[in-house]
Amino acid sequence: MKEKKVDMERIERAVKDILEAIGEDPTREGLVKTPKRVAAMYNELFAGTHEDPSRHLQTFFTERYDEIVILRDIPFHSMCEHHLMPFIGKAHIAYLPDGKVVGVSKLARLIEGLSHRMQVQERLTTQVADMLMEHLKPKGVAVVMIAQHTCMTIRGVKKPGSSMITSALRGIFKTNLASRTEILSLLKD
């Protein structure tokens, strides 16, 4: 991915315009530094936009391990591209190696890199599964993500406590019913 920087000054100007548009005074004591703080926040929240998360899968280990590897309850947050509001949840990743395993922290870093950009949960789930298949070439991958979307919990329909669950199954976890059943039972909350 081409390296591109966040235009902090432009974000600050836009935040100042938003404050004025909602009837606030951006020179008021409590708001003077708000544009700068919001720009810094966006720089952090969208850091994944300017990186290639697959880099975390470049280092792997050759192992003759042929059982399922699972990392559960990986916290993540992302920004809904429809309303620019966060969705927050946890991800579960499983793969059945075919000669390659990756350090456990790399799975969490992959989630972080892909989630720190404007997203929809469906795409995020698919991207994680596809990158694992592409780079590790395992026999199968399963990704389940569970999140609460503030765009529907604190605005719009206002249904706090509701969660969205998405899954992406690849390889044997998609094609073999017994493997699919096993992995989904292991990843179930």
C-alpha positions in Angstrom: 0.0 0.0 0.0 1.3 3.4 -0.9 2.4 5.4 2.1 0.0 8.4 2.6 -0.1 10.7 5.6 -3.2 12.0 7.3 -3.7 15.7 6.7 -4.0 16.8 10.3 -4.4 20.5 9.5 -7.3 19.8 7.1 -9.0 17.6 9.8 -8.6 20.5 12.3 -10.2 22.9 9.9 -13.1 20.5 9.2 -13.7 19.9 12.9 -13.8 23.7 13.5 -16.3 24.0 10.7 -18.5 21.2 12.2 -18.4 23.0 15.6 -19.6 26.2 14.0 -22.2 24.3 11.9 -23.8 22.8 15.0 -23.9 26.3 16.7 -20.8 26.0 18.9 -18.1 28.6 19.4 -14.7 26.9 18.6 -12.9 29.7 20.5 -14.7 28.7 23.7 -12.2 27.5 26.3 -13.4 23.9 26.3 -13.3 23.7 22.5 -10.1 25.5 21.6 -8.0 22.4 21.4 -10.8 20.1 20.3 -9.9 20.2 16.6 -6.3 19.2 17.3 -7.5 16.4 19.6 -9.9 15.1 17.0 -7.3 15.2 14.3 -4.9 13.1 16.6 -7.7 10.7 17.3 -8.5 10.2 13.6 -4.8 9.7 12.9 -4.8 6.9 15.5 -8.2 5.3 14.6 -7.4 5.2 10.9 -3.7 4.2 11.1 -4.5 0.9 9.3 -5.5 2.8 6.2 -1.8 3.6 5.6 -0.3 0.2 6.3 -0.3 -3.3 4.7 -1.5 -5.6 7.5 -0.4 -8.7 5.6 3.2 -7.7 6.6 2.4 -9.4 9.9 2.0 -12.7 8.1 5.4 -12.6 6.3 7.2 -14.3 9.2 6.0 -17.8 9.9 7.4 -21.0 11.2 7.6 -24.4 9.4 5.8 -26.9 11.7 4.4 -30.4 11.2 1.4 -29.4 13.3 -1.8 -30.7 11.8 -4.4 -29.7 14.5 -6.6 -26.6 14.7 -5.0 -23.4 16.0 -7.5 -21.0 17.6 -7.1 -17.5 19.0 -10.3 -16.3 20.7 -11.6 -13.1 22.2 -9.3 -10.6 20.3 -10.6 -7.2 21.2 -11.0 -4.8 18.2 -12.7 -1.6 17.3 -13.3 -0.1 13.9 -15.2 2.8 12.3 -18.4 2.2 10.4 -17.9 3.8 7.0 -21.6 4.7 6.8 -21.8 7.0 9.9 -18.2 7.4 11.0 -19.2 5.8 14.4 -17.3 3.0 16.1 -18.2 -0.6 16.3 -16.5 -2.5 19.1 -16.2 -6.2 19.6 -14.1 -9.3 19.7 -12.8 -11.6 17.0 -12.1 -15.3 17.0 -9.6 -16.8 14.4 -8.9 -20.4 13.7 -6.8 -22.1 11.1 -5.7 -25.6 10.2 -2.0 -25.4 9.3 -0.5 -27.1 6.3 3.1 -26.7 7.3 3.1 -23.1 8.4 2.2 -21.5 11.7 2.4 -17.8 12.6 3.2 -16.2 15.9 0.1 -15.7 17.9 0.6 -11.9 18.3 0.6 -11.7 14.5 -3.0 -12.7 14.4 -4.0 -9.9 16.7 -1.9 -7.5 14.7 -3.6 -8.5 11.5 -7.0 -7.8 13.1 -5.7 -4.4 14.4 -4.3 -3.4 11.0 -7.5 -4.2 9.1 -9.9 -2.8 11.7 -8.1 0.6 12.0 -9.6 1.9 8.8 -13.1 2.7 7.7 -14.9 -0.6 7.5 -18.1 -2.6 7.5 -17.9 -5.7 9.7 -18.7 -8.1 6.8 -15.7 -6.9 4.8 -13.4 -6.9 7.8 -14.3 -10.5 8.6 -13.7 -11.6 4.9 -10.4 -9.6 4.7 -9.0 -11.4 7.8 -9.9 -14.9 6.4 -8.6 -14.1 2.9 -5.3 -12.8 4.1 -4.7 -15.8 6.3 -5.5 -18.2 3.3 -3.3 -16.2 1.0 -0.2 -16.0 3.2 -0.3 -19.1 5.3 -2.0 -21.4 2.8 -3.6 -23.5 5.5 -6.1 -26.3 5.0 -8.8 -24.1 6.4 -9.6 -20.8 8.1 -12.5 -19.6 10.2 -13.1 -16.1 11.4 -16.0 -15.0 13.6 -16.5 -11.4 14.7 -19.0 -10.2 17.2 -19.5 -6.4 17.6 -21.8 -3.7 18.9 -22.4 -0.9 16.4 -22.8 2.5 18.0 -24.5 3.7 14.7 -27.5 1.6 15.9 -27.1 1.6 19.6 -26.9 5.3 20.4 -28.6 6.8 17.3 -31.1 5.7 14.7 -33.0 2.7 15.9 -31.3 3.0 19.4 -31.1 -0.7 20.3 -28.3 -0.9 22.9 -27.1 -4.4 23.8 -27.6 -5.8 20.3 -24.6 -7.5 18.6 -23.8 -8.4 15.1 -22.0 -11.6 14.3 -20.2 -12.3 11.0 -18.3 -15.3 9.9 -16.0 -16.2 7.1 -15.1 -19.9 6.4 -12.5 -21.0 4.0 -11.0 -24.3 2.8 -12.0 -27.4 4.8 -14.0 -25.4 7.3 -16.3 -24.4 4.4 -16.4 -27.6 2.4 -16.4 -30.3 5.0 -19.5 -30.4 7.1 -17.9 -32.2 10.1 -15.0 -29.7 10.1 -17.4 -26.8 9.8 -19.5 -28.0 12.7 -16.4 -28.6 14.9 -14.9 -25.3 14.3 -18.1 -23.3 14.7 -18.7 -25.1 18.0 -15.2 -24.2 19.2 -15.6 -20.6 18.2 -19.0 -20.2 19.7 -19.2 -17.7 22.5 
